[in-house]
Amino acid sequence: MDLVSQPLTAKAFEPYGEVFELQHARQMSINQGLTIRYHDLFRVDVATNDGRPAVNVFRTRPLPLPVEISVMERHPLGSQAFIPMHETPFPVLVGKPVDVLHATDLILFLTNGKQGINLHRNTWHHFQIVLDHLQDFLVVDRVGPGPNVEEVNVTGEAWIGPYSFPG
Amino acid sequence: MDLVSQPLTAKAFEPYGEVFELQHARQMSINQGLTIRYHDLFRVDVATNDGRPAVNVFRTRPLPLPVEISVMERHPLGSQAFIPMHETPFPVLVGKPVDVLHATDLILFLTNGKQGINLHRNTWHHFQIVLDHLQDFLVVDRVGPGPNVEEVNVTGEAWIGPYSFPG
């Protein structure tokens, strides 16, 4: 089956994580009015098992399409946020909270170019995909003791290809 | 006195905070070689007194120069990191770790356009200054109980103006 993307909204994404966007953030005027502080965009959830937050940059090349989605991953010990440094839409592929993922359990979103996401702990997701040019993301996740990556093989056939991003 | 900037280096800034830059970060190839992870750029230090990390965007207009520096501030309970979203140098004005700041205790740095900074807890600093166009920064600091801002009046006269950024 071809996965078909839907627009990313906070409501549709709620089971999987947070969606944030500057225009919807709490805004404070600080520094004698010279700075707008877009406050506390998402919840960093990394303290389990003595974790601490790690702030990283991911510099990602486009994934050549079409591609069959065969493996998904999740992080049981920490949230993982992706803050785009460019205003380019990017896909977000997540899976329902089941232990054996079938192709029909996958949900493909496409951001509007101004949104960032914060995956909840334990949300099945594909590794980061970008469609166009090389893109940079600020990523806030966890470092600390304990195994924090699980992988699962997807049963059934799921593809991202030319039909996945209509419009 | 006119403050005169010096180039920001990790060594010169060590008493005040961390300097980070992608080319000096630990790099990991992940996601089947499609992503470079620039790993764990700085140390988030916000847990004191039940604090948690806040990730924010600061959107800052240029400070009209010349300006007299009369007040500095510090955050006793948490570090504060500034990650520029543009490759534009920005000034960083900090003060020596004394309780009564005199103009001669101020140190003015200028980034190279690729650097970010993470102020240690309790480092005297000026509120964020940008020189040119409107600039966005990802800011990682602390939310939580307790007062986390102290201000001090600077004794003596210190100015940032046309002579502060030679070259």
Boltz contact constraints between the chains, C-beta under 6 A:
constraints:
  - contact:
      token1: [A, 22]
      token2: [B, 57]
      max_distance: 6.0
  - contact:
      token1: [A, 31]
      token2: [B, 127]
      max_distance: 6.0
  - contact:
      token1: [A, 34]
      token2: [B, 60]
      max_distance: 6.0
  - contact:
      token1: [A, 34]
      token2: [B, 61]
      max_distance: 6.0
  - contact:
      token1: [A, 35]
      token2: [B, 58]
      max_distance: 6.0
  - contact:
      token1: [A, 35]
      token2: [B, 60]
      max_distance: 6.0
  - contact:
      token1: [A, 36]
      token2: [B, 59]
      max_distance: 6.0
  - contact:
      token1: [A, 37]
      token2: [B, 56]
      max_distance: 6.0
  - contact:
      token1: [A, 37]
      token2: [B, 58]
      max_distance: 6.0
  - contact:
      token1: [A, 38]
      token2: [B, 56]
      max_distance: 6.0
  - contact:
      token1: [A, 38]
      token2: [B, 57]
      max_distance: 6.0
  - contact:
      token1: [A, 39]
      token2: [B, 56]
      max_distance: 6.0
  - contact:
      token1: [A, 40]
      token2: [B, 54]
      max_distance: 6.0
  - contact:
      token1: [A, 40]
      token2: [B, 143]
      max_distance: 6.0
  - contact:
      token1: [A, 41]
      token2: [B, 55]
      max_distance: 6.0
  - contact:
      token1: [A, 44]
      token2: [B, 53]
      max_distance: 6.0
  - contact:
      token1: [A, 53]
      token2: [B, 44]
      max_distance: 6.0
  - contact:
      token1: [A, 53]
      token2: [B, 53]
      max_distance: 6.0
  - contact:
      token1: [A, 54]
      token2: [B, 40]
      max_distance: 6.0
  - contact:
      token1: [A, 55]
      token2: [B, 41]
      max_distance: 6.0
  - contact:
      token1: [A, 55]
      token2: [B, 140]
      max_distance: 6.0
  - contact:
      token1: [A, 56]
      token2: [B, 37]
      max_distance: 6.0
  - contact:
      token1: [A, 56]
      token2: [B, 38]
      max_distance: 6.0
  - contact:
      token1: [A, 56]
      token2: [B, 39]
      max_distance: 6.0
  - contact:
      token1: [A, 57]
      token2: [B, 22]
      max_distance: 6.0
  - contact:
      token1: [A, 57]
      token2: [B, 38]
      max_distance: 6.0
  - contact:
      token1: [A, 58]
      token2: [B, 35]
      max_distance: 6.0
  - contact:
      token1: [A, 58]
      token2: [B, 37]
      max_distance: 6.0
  - contact:
      token1: [A, 59]
      token2: [B, 36]
      max_distance: 6.0
  - contact:
      token1: [A, 60]
      token2: [B, 34]
      max_distance: 6.0
  - contact:
      token1: [A, 60]
      token2: [B, 35]
      max_distance: 6.0
  - contact:
      token1: [A, 61]
      token2: [B, 34]
      max_distance: 6.0
  - contact:
      token1: [A, 85]
      token2: [B, 85]
      max_distance: 6.0
  - contact:
      token1: [A, 127]
      token2: [B, 31]
      max_distance: 6.0
  - contact:
      token1: [A, 138]
      token2: [B, 138]
      max_distance: 6.0
  - contact:
      token1: [A, 140]
      token2: [B, 55]
      max_distance: 6.0
  - contact:
      token1: [A, 143]
      token2: [B, 40]
      max_distance: 6.0
